[in-house]
Amino acid sequence: MIIVITYGVLASFFSDWLSRKLAKRAYTSEVTSFILHCGCGAILQVFGLGSAILFFIIDRFLGRVKIGWLTVIIALSTVALVYIILINW
């Protein structure tokens, strides 16, 4: 599980970095980044592709919304709690 999350975050950073280097316009950069996200997600097949698309959408949405540290801490705590509960299930 943690390997998949780490792979996803690194693939996302790589996709965003490479799309900024390849494309000069913002729209072209977004499309390139989406295609790279999908390509990296497709390596992990259907669930990876779905996760990559969802991660791309959430990443772009959160980039436009101002979020405080308390919200981030609550979100991370919730994810960690769900992970611990599911591991022990």
Secondary structure by P-SEA (a helix, b strand, c coil): caaaaaaaaaaaaaaaaaaaaccccaaaaaaaaaaaaaaaaaaacaaaaaaaaaaaaaaaaaaaccccaaaaaaaaaaaaaaaaaaaac
